[in-house]
Structures are given as C-alpha cells and as structure tokens.
Amino acid sequence: IVWSGFKKCFFLFPYETTAAQGIPHDLDIMYELWKVPRYNACNKFCSTAGILPLIEVLPEGTVKTELHGQVARVTAEYDRLATKYHAEKAANPKNTMAFN
C-alpha cells in the first residue's frame, strides 16, 4: 500500500474486530512481516484512520443512515465468512490457505 503512494489508508474493521473473530491469518501476517501484534497507526510512511469513527461524526441524515446500513451489510457478510471459516477449519487441521 505504501509503495503505491498512499499517505493515508482507511480501514473498516479495527484490529480488535479481527482479533475477536479468531481468524489468525491477518494477525499472523502482521506478526511475521513486522514482529508486532498490531500495526502502528501513524508512522513515517503513512497514517491510518477507521471508517466507523468518521461515520459517527457525520451530521444526522440520509448519508449517515445509508453508511450505517452499508456497514451493517458488510459486517454481516464478514461474520458469515468468519462462521464458515470456523465451521470448516476442522477439515483443514494445519489451517493452510490456498497459497501455502
């Protein structure tokens, strides 16, 4: 992302959501690449911001309502995929991914 020239990166799901889902790949990648449990939100290459806090500071109205609806739809799909992952991981005891 940084090499692409982005100075500010936005994320929908914060670290805590990823950790709570119990899906190790994102967290493992972060640790293996940088030996840290989570990214540094502001560093010399870029800064990051969560989309959810940005939505919350919007004035009440149609845009904010629509964004909350979109977040709810994406969150439901994320939860569905996490549930599927956990249901199928017993059949994948080494927790391998397609590119392993």
C-alpha positions as CSV (number, residue, x, y, z in Angstrom):
1,I,0.0,0.0,0.0
2,V,2.8,2.4,1.0
3,W,4.7,1.7,-2.2
4,S,1.6,2.6,-4.2
5,G,1.9,6.2,-2.9
6,F,-1.0,6.2,-0.4
7,K,-0.2,8.5,2.5
8,K,-3.4,7.8,4.3
9,C,-5.1,4.4,4.5
10,F,-8.6,3.8,5.8
11,F,-9.9,0.6,7.3
12,L,-13.4,-0.6,8.1
13,F,-12.7,-3.2,10.8
14,P,-10.3,-2.3,13.5
15,Y,-7.7,-4.7,14.9
16,E,-9.9,-5.7,17.8
17,T,-12.6,-7.0,15.4
18,T,-10.1,-9.1,13.5
19,A,-8.7,-10.5,16.8
20,A,-12.2,-11.2,18.2
21,Q,-13.2,-13.2,15.0
22,G,-10.4,-15.6,15.9
23,I,-9.2,-15.8,12.3
24,P,-5.4,-15.9,12.6
25,H,-4.2,-15.2,9.1
26,D,-4.3,-11.4,9.2
27,L,-2.7,-11.3,12.6
28,D,-0.1,-13.9,11.6
29,I,0.8,-11.9,8.5
30,M,1.3,-8.7,10.6
31,Y,3.4,-10.5,13.1
32,E,5.5,-12.4,10.6
33,L,6.2,-9.3,8.5
34,W,6.9,-6.8,11.3
35,K,7.1,-8.9,14.5
36,V,4.4,-6.7,16.1
37,P,0.9,-7.7,17.3
38,R,-0.7,-4.7,15.5
39,Y,0.3,-2.0,13.0
40,N,1.5,1.4,14.0
41,A,-1.4,3.8,13.2
42,C,0.9,6.7,12.3
43,N,4.4,6.2,11.0
44,K,6.8,7.9,8.6
45,F,5.2,6.2,5.6
46,C,1.5,6.7,6.1
47,S,-1.2,7.2,8.6
48,T,-4.4,5.2,9.1
49,A,-8.0,6.0,10.1
50,G,-11.0,4.0,10.9
51,I,-14.1,4.5,8.8
52,L,-16.5,3.8,11.6
53,P,-15.4,6.8,13.7
54,L,-15.5,9.0,10.6
55,I,-19.1,8.0,10.0
56,E,-20.0,8.8,13.6
57,V,-19.0,12.4,13.3
58,L,-21.2,13.0,10.3
59,P,-24.4,15.0,10.9
60,E,-27.6,13.0,11.3
61,G,-29.3,12.4,8.0
62,T,-29.6,10.3,4.9
63,V,-25.9,9.9,4.2
64,K,-25.1,8.7,7.7
65,T,-28.1,6.3,7.7
66,E,-27.1,4.8,4.4
67,L,-23.5,4.4,5.5
68,H,-24.7,2.6,8.7
69,G,-26.7,0.3,6.5
70,Q,-23.8,-0.4,4.3
71,V,-21.5,-1.1,7.3
72,A,-24.2,-3.5,8.7
73,R,-24.4,-5.4,5.4
74,V,-20.6,-5.7,5.2
75,T,-20.4,-6.7,8.9
76,A,-23.0,-9.4,8.4
77,E,-21.0,-10.8,5.5
78,Y,-17.8,-10.7,7.4
79,D,-19.5,-12.5,10.3
80,R,-20.9,-15.1,7.9
81,L,-17.5,-15.7,6.4
82,A,-15.9,-16.0,9.9
83,T,-18.5,-18.5,10.9
84,K,-17.9,-20.5,7.7
85,Y,-14.1,-20.4,8.4
86,H,-14.6,-21.8,11.9
87,A,-17.0,-24.4,10.7
88,E,-14.6,-25.7,8.1
89,K,-11.3,-25.4,9.9
90,A,-11.6,-28.9,11.4
91,A,-11.3,-30.2,7.9
92,N,-8.1,-28.2,7.5
93,P,-6.1,-29.1,10.6
94,K,-3.0,-27.3,9.6
95,N,-5.0,-24.2,8.9
96,T,-3.4,-23.8,5.4
97,M,-4.5,-21.4,2.8
98,A,-4.5,-21.8,-1.0
99,F,-1.2,-20.1,-1.4
100,N,0.7,-22.1,1.2
